[in-house]
Amino acid sequence: MKKLITICLVLVCVLSTVSTVLADDLYPPTWRGLPGTVTAEWDSWTGFGYMMYPDSWNSNPGLPYPPDSYAYNGTTLLPEYNGRTNVIELTGDRQIDFWLPNFDNENPYKDVWIQVTYYAVSGDQYSSVDAYAYMAEVTEPVLITEYSYEGGWYTDVWNLQIRPNPEWELIYVNFTAGVGGTEPLYPAYLDQVVIDTICVPEPATICLLGLGAVSLIRRKK
C-alpha cells in the first residue's frame, strides 16, 4: 500500500508539469505525458480526405508511425462555418475515423480520452464515439463532461477502455440525438478532435483510475 501511495504522489508531481496548449483542449486527462501515452490533435484537417495527419502530436516514448485520420465520401471541408475556420460537415455515420498506433500489446488495457468540438444544430445533438481494435473488447464510452461556448459550439469529453491493449485502434466520431443515443442526427459540423491514449500497466492501474476523477455532465440548455 505504501508503495502504491508513493507511485500516486510521484504521478501527481509529474502531472503538475504537463501544460495545455491546444485550442479547445479544455479537459486533458491527468495522465497526459506519462510513459505509454500519446496525444494527437486535429484542427486544420490538412490534406483533407486520405491520410489527414494531426496538427500536433507527441508520445512518450516515440512511435514509429504518427497517428492519422480519414474522411469518407459525404464529408465536406468548409473554409469557414459560424465563426470558425476549417470545419468538417458530415451528413451521416462513420464518415470520419482516427487511427492510433500502440507501443506494445502486453499491458492489461488502453485508456482513451477523446475531446470533440462541434456545432450543435439542435439542443438534442451530441457527439458520440466508438472504437475498433482487432481481437480486443471496447467498453461502453462514457461522457465525462461537456463545455458550451457562445454561438452554439460545444466540446464533449469521452472516455473508453480497450482490453487487452491492442497494437492499434480506430476511433469513430458520430453524432446522435441525446446523450448515448442510437438515433443519428445530421448534418453535423466538426471543428476539432483531441485524442489521448495510455497503455496502462499494473500496479499503476488503480492509481490512474483514482487520478482520473469523473466530472459531472453539463447539460445543454
VMD Tcl script that draws the C-alpha trace (Angstrom):
set ca {
  {0.00 0.00 0.00}
  {2.82 2.44 0.86}
  {4.42 1.68 -2.50}
  {1.16 2.44 -4.32}
  {0.74 5.71 -2.43}
  {4.30 6.68 -3.35}
  {3.58 5.97 -7.02}
  {0.49 8.16 -6.88}
  {2.42 11.04 -5.29}
  {5.09 10.82 -7.96}
  {2.43 10.85 -10.66}
  {0.81 13.96 -9.18}
  {4.18 15.75 -9.27}
  {4.72 14.76 -12.90}
  {1.20 15.76 -13.90}
  {1.66 19.23 -12.46}
  {4.30 19.91 -15.12}
  {2.05 18.97 -18.07}
  {0.75 22.05 -19.89}
  {-2.27 22.59 -22.10}
  {-1.56 24.29 -25.42}
  {-4.27 23.15 -27.83}
  {-7.10 25.43 -28.93}
  {-10.12 23.69 -27.37}
  {-8.17 21.31 -25.18}
  {-10.25 22.09 -22.10}
  {-10.17 18.82 -20.18}
  {-6.88 16.98 -20.77}
  {-6.52 13.68 -18.89}
  {-4.50 13.79 -15.69}
  {-2.05 11.23 -17.07}
  {-1.06 13.14 -20.23}
  {2.67 13.00 -20.87}
  {3.35 9.96 -18.69}
  {5.19 6.92 -20.13}
  {2.96 4.98 -22.52}
  {0.87 7.99 -23.60}
  {0.02 9.54 -26.97}
  {-1.65 12.93 -27.60}
  {-2.90 13.93 -31.06}
  {-4.92 16.97 -32.19}
  {-6.77 17.51 -35.48}
  {-7.91 21.06 -36.21}
  {-6.96 22.38 -39.66}
  {-7.62 18.99 -41.37}
  {-4.64 19.44 -43.68}
  {-4.72 17.04 -46.62}
  {-8.49 16.61 -46.23}
  {-9.56 13.12 -47.24}
  {-6.91 10.41 -47.29}
  {-4.26 10.42 -44.55}
  {-5.07 13.59 -42.62}
  {-2.19 13.80 -40.17}
  {-2.78 15.63 -36.88}
  {-1.83 19.28 -36.50}
  {0.24 18.26 -33.49}
  {1.07 15.01 -31.73}
  {3.51 13.69 -29.18}
  {4.19 10.38 -27.48}
  {6.22 9.02 -24.58}
  {8.27 7.19 -25.78}
  {8.36 7.88 -29.52}
  {6.26 5.93 -32.01}
  {7.46 4.55 -35.36}
  {4.33 5.90 -37.11}
  {2.27 9.05 -36.49}
  {-1.49 8.90 -35.85}
  {-3.71 9.77 -38.81}
  {-7.37 10.08 -39.82}
  {-9.53 9.56 -42.88}
  {-12.67 11.31 -44.14}
  {-15.12 9.25 -46.22}
  {-17.49 10.27 -49.00}
  {-20.24 12.57 -47.78}
  {-17.93 14.86 -45.82}
  {-17.03 18.38 -46.88}
  {-14.31 20.67 -45.56}
  {-15.75 24.17 -45.10}
  {-13.21 27.04 -45.03}
  {-15.46 28.85 -42.53}
  {-18.58 27.98 -40.58}
  {-20.32 30.01 -37.88}
  {-17.23 31.92 -36.81}
  {-14.70 29.08 -37.04}
  {-12.33 28.06 -39.82}
  {-11.68 24.62 -41.34}
  {-14.85 22.87 -40.19}
  {-15.86 19.43 -41.47}
  {-19.51 19.00 -42.46}
  {-20.76 15.41 -42.01}
  {-24.03 14.08 -43.37}
  {-24.07 10.57 -41.86}
  {-22.50 7.95 -39.58}
  {-18.97 6.56 -39.80}
  {-17.71 9.24 -42.17}
  {-14.53 10.03 -40.25}
  {-12.19 7.87 -38.21}
  {-8.90 8.22 -36.37}
  {-6.10 5.64 -36.32}
  {-3.71 5.48 -33.38}
  {-0.76 3.09 -33.04}
  {0.46 1.48 -29.83}
  {3.76 0.79 -28.12}
  {3.19 -2.90 -27.35}
  {0.37 -5.29 -26.56}
  {1.45 -6.60 -23.17}
  {-0.37 -4.18 -20.86}
  {-3.81 -5.07 -19.45}
  {-5.72 -2.30 -21.22}
  {-5.60 1.01 -23.08}
  {-7.43 4.07 -21.78}
  {-8.71 6.51 -24.42}
  {-9.72 10.13 -23.76}
  {-11.49 11.98 -26.60}
  {-12.44 15.67 -26.82}
  {-14.82 16.56 -29.67}
  {-15.55 20.21 -30.53}
  {-18.57 20.73 -32.78}
  {-21.52 22.97 -33.62}
  {-24.86 21.65 -32.35}
  {-27.58 22.01 -34.99}
  {-30.17 21.48 -32.22}
  {-30.27 21.25 -28.44}
  {-30.59 17.47 -28.70}
  {-27.46 16.88 -30.79}
  {-24.48 15.32 -29.03}
  {-21.30 13.78 -30.30}
  {-20.85 10.03 -29.88}
  {-17.72 7.93 -30.10}
  {-16.85 4.31 -30.70}
  {-13.71 2.29 -31.30}
  {-12.49 -0.86 -33.04}
  {-9.40 -2.90 -32.27}
  {-8.61 -6.37 -33.59}
  {-9.05 -9.16 -31.00}
  {-9.92 -6.67 -28.25}
  {-13.04 -5.57 -26.37}
  {-14.13 -1.92 -26.25}
  {-16.00 -0.73 -23.16}
  {-19.11 1.44 -23.40}
  {-18.00 5.06 -23.95}
  {-18.76 7.42 -21.05}
  {-19.48 11.13 -21.47}
  {-17.27 12.73 -18.81}
  {-18.30 16.36 -19.22}
  {-19.42 18.98 -21.71}
  {-18.49 22.62 -22.26}
  {-20.60 25.15 -24.15}
  {-19.25 28.18 -26.00}
  {-21.12 31.17 -27.33}
  {-22.67 30.70 -30.75}
  {-23.73 27.05 -30.45}
  {-20.30 25.37 -30.21}
  {-19.61 22.58 -27.71}
  {-16.79 20.35 -26.54}
  {-17.80 16.87 -25.37}
  {-15.27 14.78 -23.44}
  {-15.48 10.99 -23.76}
  {-13.64 8.11 -22.11}
  {-13.43 4.42 -23.06}
  {-11.13 1.45 -22.49}
  {-9.84 -1.24 -24.82}
  {-8.96 -4.66 -23.32}
  {-6.41 -6.06 -23.83}
  {-4.07 -3.38 -25.07}
  {-4.13 -3.65 -28.91}
  {-1.42 -2.92 -31.45}
  {-3.61 -0.13 -32.87}
  {-7.19 1.13 -32.75}
  {-9.68 3.09 -34.84}
  {-11.74 5.80 -33.13}
  {-15.06 6.75 -34.76}
  {-16.78 10.10 -34.13}
  {-20.51 10.29 -34.89}
  {-23.48 12.43 -33.83}
  {-26.78 11.38 -32.26}
  {-29.96 12.74 -30.73}
  {-29.35 12.77 -26.97}
  {-26.51 11.55 -24.76}
  {-25.68 7.97 -25.66}
  {-28.49 7.92 -28.20}
  {-28.77 5.47 -31.07}
  {-30.70 7.73 -33.45}
  {-28.31 9.58 -35.81}
  {-28.72 13.35 -36.00}
  {-27.16 15.10 -39.02}
  {-25.84 17.31 -40.53}
  {-23.01 17.76 -38.07}
  {-20.18 20.29 -38.03}
  {-16.88 19.11 -36.56}
  {-14.16 21.63 -35.72}
  {-11.56 19.83 -33.61}
  {-10.72 16.42 -32.14}
  {-8.11 15.80 -29.44}
  {-7.32 12.18 -28.54}
  {-5.18 10.99 -25.64}
  {-4.31 7.34 -25.02}
  {-2.33 5.50 -22.37}
  {-1.21 1.87 -22.24}
  {-1.98 1.05 -18.61}
  {0.25 -1.38 -16.71}
  {-0.13 -2.80 -13.19}
  {0.03 -1.69 -10.40}
  {-0.42 1.88 -11.66}
  {-3.90 0.98 -12.95}
  {-5.62 1.67 -9.65}
  {-3.73 4.91 -9.15}
  {-4.55 6.26 -12.60}
  {-8.22 5.44 -12.14}
  {-8.18 7.44 -8.93}
  {-6.44 10.42 -10.52}
  {-8.85 10.48 -13.46}
  {-11.81 11.70 -11.44}
  {-15.08 11.92 -13.37}
  {-16.75 15.33 -13.67}
  {-20.50 15.90 -13.81}
  {-22.08 16.20 -17.25}
  {-23.08 19.76 -18.07}
  {-26.46 19.70 -19.68}
  {-27.23 21.82 -22.71}
  {-29.83 24.47 -22.16}
}
mol new
graphics top color blue
foreach p $ca { graphics top sphere $p radius 0.5 }
foreach p [lrange $ca 0 end-1] q [lrange $ca 1 end] { graphics top cylinder $p $q radius 0.2 }
display resetview
